[in-house]
Each structure stands twice: as C-alpha cells, then as structure tokens.
C-alpha cells in the first residue's frame, strides 16, 4: 500500500507533464524524457548586402551527399524535401517548388532548371555529414545550404550547420527509472531542426 501511495505522490509532483511519459509497473515508475537535439552554430560564409525588393519564387533541387553510400541519391532527395517543408513552414519565400525528378547534377544544370521554371531563387545543398543511429544510437547530420539569385547567377547566401541526437543511459532513482527516448525517426527530427534554424538565419536578411 505504501508503495502505491508513493507512486501516486511522484505522479502528483510531476504536475502538468504528459502522462504518456510514465509507465507504472510492479517495480516502480518508468519516466521517458525526450532526447535533446544538440545544435551546432550556424556559420554563414556568404551573406547578401541587400535582397532585391521583389517577389521570390524559389526552386530547390535534391541535395548532394558527400559520403559514398548506396542510398546517397535517396538520402539527398529526402533531405531536400525536409528542408523545403521547413522553409515553407517559416514562409521564407512566397513559393518554393521542389524538383525531385533528378539527383544533383551540378550547379549549371540546377540553374538551367530554375530558369526554365521561372524561378528567381535557387536553393541547393550538400550533406557533409550523415550518420543514422536508429532508435538506439547517435544520429548526426551536417549540411551546407546555398541560395542563388537566378537572374545573374550570384551566390547570395551560404551557411553550414550540424546537429545530433542520441539516447542516454537509463538512470535509477528511488522509485523512478528515467530514460531518454528517441523519436520514431531521429534523422527527420535532426534534419528538420537544422532546416528551421537555417530558415531563421536566412530570413534575417530579408526585408520585413
């Protein structure tokens, strides 16, 4: 009886925390805490002196992957799609089209595709670091993004950033066992956090 009273007290102390984090069993209470995404600094290599005062229509193409892995083309497509969705969420550009039909074929080909689609912004990127740890290990992603002004082919913004996520060891307390849990898709979570950070970084250069 004392044990269950103690369990109830622990849950009351937790207050407003979500109940899906707790699992009450015969041996105590398991508490699941979400893993933290460890963000590196956003390093801007090129920044625009000023942005054209016009409507922006962007094209993003699949990212290049530096590592020689079997699924590099698939990873490049998926990373660019996560990036695009995050930038749309932040409303960086009025329109942002994604052409996933072809893998990265070089800047000239990407620029030609942007002009053909009537875009005045081209967004490219490369994945410099990619390690997928799954549900138990460390997942890390490093990307470099570049934004070009299509009418004259000028590189107007370039930045690099990396982030990682990993599960932590379980920690036992008196009646509570605390463990860091990873999301169902850690790679998506890390890439989304990177993309949102970069969107905020670039948006600082846009006119209000």
JOHUFEN-V73924 format. One record per residue. N is the residue number from 0. RES is the residue in one small letter. SS is DSSP state (alpha for helix, beta for strand, coil for the rest). PHI is phi as a letter, one per 30 degrees, with the letter a starting at -180 (NA if undefined). D_CENTER is the distance of its C-alpha to the mean C-alpha in Angstrom with 2 decimals. Layout:
n->N res->RES ss->SS phi->PHI d_center->D_CENTER
n->N res->RES ss->SS phi->PHI d_center->D_CENTER
//
This chain:
n->0 res->x ss->coil phi->NA d_center->46.86
n->1 res->x ss->alpha phi->d d_center->45.79
n->2 res->x ss->alpha phi->d d_center->42.65
n->3 res->x ss->alpha phi->d d_center->41.52
n->4 res->x ss->alpha phi->d d_center->42.43
n->5 res->x ss->alpha phi->d d_center->40.30
n->6 res->x ss->alpha phi->d d_center->37.36
n->7 res->x ss->alpha phi->d d_center->37.89
n->8 res->x ss->alpha phi->d d_center->37.97
n->9 res->x ss->alpha phi->d d_center->34.68
n->10 res->x ss->alpha phi->d d_center->33.03
n->11 res->x ss->alpha phi->d d_center->34.72
n->12 res->x ss->alpha phi->d d_center->33.44
n->13 res->x ss->alpha phi->d d_center->29.88
n->14 res->x ss->coil phi->i d_center->30.57
n->15 res->x ss->coil phi->d d_center->27.85
n->16 res->x ss->coil phi->d d_center->25.32
n->17 res->x ss->coil phi->d d_center->24.29
n->18 res->x ss->alpha phi->d d_center->26.88
n->19 res->x ss->alpha phi->d d_center->24.54
n->20 res->x ss->alpha phi->d d_center->23.76
n->21 res->x ss->beta phi->c d_center->27.42
n->22 res->x ss->beta phi->b d_center->29.59
n->23 res->x ss->beta phi->d d_center->33.28
n->24 res->x ss->beta phi->b d_center->35.42
n->25 res->x ss->coil phi->d d_center->38.81
n->26 res->x ss->coil phi->c d_center->37.55
n->27 res->x ss->beta phi->k d_center->35.55
n->28 res->x ss->beta phi->b d_center->32.23
n->29 res->x ss->beta phi->c d_center->28.85
n->30 res->x ss->beta phi->c d_center->26.07
n->31 res->x ss->beta phi->c d_center->22.42
n->32 res->x ss->beta phi->c d_center->19.94
n->33 res->x ss->beta phi->d d_center->16.17
n->34 res->x ss->coil phi->d d_center->14.43
n->35 res->x ss->coil phi->d d_center->12.90
n->36 res->x ss->beta phi->c d_center->9.60
n->37 res->x ss->beta phi->d d_center->11.29
n->38 res->x ss->beta phi->c d_center->9.94
n->39 res->x ss->coil phi->d d_center->12.00
n->40 res->x ss->coil phi->d d_center->13.72
n->41 res->x ss->coil phi->d d_center->12.74
n->42 res->x ss->beta phi->c d_center->15.68
n->43 res->x ss->beta phi->c d_center->17.08
n->44 res->x ss->beta phi->c d_center->19.66
n->45 res->x ss->beta phi->b d_center->20.92
n->46 res->x ss->coil phi->b d_center->21.17
n->47 res->x ss->coil phi->d d_center->23.34
n->48 res->x ss->coil phi->d d_center->26.76
n->49 res->x ss->coil phi->a d_center->26.72
n->50 res->x ss->coil phi->c d_center->25.11
n->51 res->x ss->coil phi->e d_center->27.50
n->52 res->x ss->coil phi->d d_center->28.63
n->53 res->x ss->coil phi->a d_center->28.05
n->54 res->x ss->coil phi->d d_center->25.97
n->55 res->x ss->coil phi->c d_center->22.77
n->56 res->x ss->beta phi->b d_center->22.20
n->57 res->x ss->beta phi->c d_center->19.29
n->58 res->x ss->beta phi->b d_center->18.81
n->59 res->x ss->beta phi->c d_center->15.71
n->60 res->x ss->beta phi->c d_center->16.58
n->61 res->x ss->coil phi->e d_center->15.09
n->62 res->x ss->coil phi->d d_center->13.54
n->63 res->x ss->beta phi->d d_center->15.95
n->64 res->x ss->beta phi->c d_center->15.53
n->65 res->x ss->coil phi->d d_center->17.78
n->66 res->x ss->coil phi->d d_center->18.43
n->67 res->x ss->coil phi->d d_center->21.33
n->68 res->x ss->coil phi->b d_center->20.38
n->69 res->x ss->coil phi->d d_center->21.92
n->70 res->x ss->coil phi->c d_center->18.93
n->71 res->x ss->alpha phi->d d_center->17.45
n->72 res->x ss->alpha phi->d d_center->18.01
n->73 res->x ss->alpha phi->d d_center->16.36
n->74 res->x ss->alpha phi->d d_center->13.21
n->75 res->x ss->alpha phi->d d_center->13.27
n->76 res->x ss->alpha phi->d d_center->13.82
n->77 res->x ss->alpha phi->d d_center->11.12
n->78 res->x ss->alpha phi->d d_center->8.35
n->79 res->x ss->alpha phi->d d_center->10.14
n->80 res->x ss->alpha phi->d d_center->10.50
n->81 res->x ss->alpha phi->d d_center->6.98
n->82 res->x ss->alpha phi->e d_center->6.92
n->83 res->x ss->alpha phi->d d_center->10.37
n->84 res->x ss->alpha phi->d d_center->10.01
n->85 res->x ss->alpha phi->d d_center->7.84
n->86 res->x ss->alpha phi->d d_center->10.52
n->87 res->x ss->alpha phi->d d_center->13.18
n->88 res->x ss->alpha phi->d d_center->12.38
n->89 res->x ss->coil phi->d d_center->12.93
n->90 res->x ss->coil phi->h d_center->15.91
n->91 res->x ss->coil phi->d d_center->15.60
n->92 res->x ss->coil phi->b d_center->18.06
n->93 res->x ss->coil phi->d d_center->20.79
n->94 res->x ss->beta phi->b d_center->19.98
n->95 res->x ss->beta phi->b d_center->17.31
n->96 res->x ss->beta phi->d d_center->18.55
n->97 res->x ss->beta phi->b d_center->16.90
n->98 res->x ss->beta phi->c d_center->19.37
n->99 res->x ss->coil phi->c d_center->18.35
n->100 res->x ss->coil phi->d d_center->22.01
n->101 res->x ss->coil phi->b d_center->22.09
n->102 res->x ss->coil phi->d d_center->20.04
n->103 res->x ss->coil phi->e d_center->19.66
n->104 res->x ss->coil phi->b d_center->23.32
n->105 res->x ss->coil phi->j d_center->23.37
n->106 res->x ss->alpha phi->d d_center->23.23
n->107 res->x ss->alpha phi->e d_center->26.67
n->108 res->x ss->alpha phi->d d_center->25.92
n->109 res->x ss->alpha phi->d d_center->22.71
n->110 res->x ss->alpha phi->d d_center->24.74
n->111 res->x ss->alpha phi->d d_center->27.53
n->112 res->x ss->alpha phi->d d_center->25.37
n->113 res->x ss->alpha phi->d d_center->24.07
n->114 res->x ss->alpha phi->d d_center->27.72
n->115 res->x ss->alpha phi->d d_center->28.89
n->116 res->x ss->coil phi->c d_center->26.56
n->117 res->x ss->coil phi->i d_center->27.59
n->118 res->x ss->coil phi->d d_center->24.29
n->119 res->x ss->coil phi->c d_center->24.64
n->120 res->x ss->beta phi->b d_center->21.06
n->121 res->x ss->beta phi->c d_center->19.41
n->122 res->x ss->beta phi->c d_center->15.74
n->123 res->x ss->beta phi->b d_center->15.24
n->124 res->x ss->beta phi->a d_center->13.02
n->125 res->x ss->beta phi->b d_center->13.51
n->126 res->x ss->beta phi->c d_center->11.81
n->127 res->x ss->beta phi->d d_center->14.02
n->128 res->x ss->beta phi->b d_center->13.05
n->129 res->x ss->beta phi->b d_center->12.18
n->130 res->x ss->beta phi->b d_center->13.63
n->131 res->x ss->coil phi->c d_center->13.30
n->132 res->x ss->coil phi->c d_center->15.34
n->133 res->x ss->coil phi->i d_center->15.55
n->134 res->x ss->coil phi->d d_center->16.95
n->135 res->x ss->coil phi->b d_center->18.84
n->136 res->x ss->coil phi->c d_center->17.58
n->137 res->x ss->coil phi->c d_center->14.94
n->138 res->x ss->beta phi->c d_center->11.64
n->139 res->x ss->beta phi->b d_center->10.38
n->140 res->x ss->beta phi->b d_center->8.42
n->141 res->x ss->beta phi->b d_center->9.74
n->142 res->x ss->beta phi->b d_center->9.64
n->143 res->x ss->beta phi->b d_center->12.27
n->144 res->x ss->beta phi->c d_center->12.34
n->145 res->x ss->beta phi->b d_center->15.81
n->146 res->x ss->beta phi->b d_center->17.39
n->147 res->x ss->beta phi->c d_center->21.03
n->148 res->x ss->beta phi->c d_center->23.87
n->149 res->x ss->coil phi->d d_center->25.44
n->150 res->x ss->coil phi->e d_center->29.06
n->151 res->x ss->coil phi->b d_center->29.73
n->152 res->x ss->coil phi->i d_center->26.87
n->153 res->x ss->beta phi->d d_center->25.91
n->154 res->x ss->beta phi->d d_center->22.66
n->155 res->x ss->beta phi->c d_center->21.83
n->156 res->x ss->beta phi->a d_center->18.49
n->157 res->x ss->beta phi->b d_center->16.75
n->158 res->x ss->beta phi->a d_center->14.25
n->159 res->x ss->beta phi->b d_center->12.57
n->160 res->x ss->beta phi->a d_center->10.22
n->161 res->x ss->beta phi->b d_center->9.36
n->162 res->x ss->beta phi->a d_center->8.15
n->163 res->x ss->beta phi->b d_center->9.85
n->164 res->x ss->beta phi->b d_center->11.05
n->165 res->x ss->coil phi->a d_center->14.60
n->166 res->x ss->coil phi->d d_center->17.43
n->167 res->x ss->coil phi->c d_center->20.40
n->168 res->x ss->coil phi->d d_center->24.09
n->169 res->x ss->coil phi->d d_center->26.05
n->170 res->x ss->beta phi->b d_center->28.27
n->171 res->x ss->beta phi->c d_center->31.64
n->172 res->x ss->coil phi->c d_center->33.35
n->173 res->x ss->coil phi->d d_center->36.70
n->174 res->x ss->coil phi->b d_center->35.78
n->175 res->x ss->beta phi->b d_center->31.98
n->176 res->x ss->beta phi->c d_center->29.72
n->177 res->x ss->beta phi->c d_center->26.21
n->178 res->x ss->beta phi->b d_center->23.33
n->179 res->x ss->beta phi->d d_center->19.56
n->180 res->x ss->beta phi->c d_center->17.93
n->181 res->x ss->coil phi->c d_center->14.69
n->182 res->x ss->coil phi->d d_center->13.11
n->183 res->x ss->coil phi->d d_center->14.35
n->184 res->x ss->coil phi->b d_center->11.32
n->185 res->x ss->alpha phi->d d_center->9.63
n->186 res->x ss->alpha phi->d d_center->7.85
n->187 res->x ss->alpha phi->d d_center->6.27
n->188 res->x ss->alpha phi->d d_center->5.63
n->189 res->x ss->alpha phi->d d_center->4.34
n->190 res->x ss->alpha phi->d d_center->2.25
n->191 res->x ss->alpha phi->d d_center->2.19
n->192 res->x ss->alpha phi->d d_center->3.46
n->193 res->x ss->alpha phi->d d_center->3.73
n->194 res->x ss->alpha phi->d d_center->4.53
n->195 res->x ss->alpha phi->d d_center->6.48
n->196 res->x ss->alpha phi->d d_center->7.95
n->197 res->x ss->alpha phi->d d_center->9.04
n->198 res->x ss->alpha phi->d d_center->10.37
n->199 res->x ss->alpha phi->d d_center->12.32
n->200 res->x ss->alpha phi->d d_center->13.50
n->201 res->x ss->alpha phi->d d_center->14.89
n->202 res->x ss->alpha phi->d d_center->16.27
n->203 res->x ss->coil phi->d d_center->18.44
n->204 res->x ss->coil phi->c d_center->20.46
n->205 res->x ss->coil phi->d d_center->21.28
n->206 res->x ss->coil phi->d d_center->24.60
n->207 res->x ss->coil phi->d d_center->24.72
//
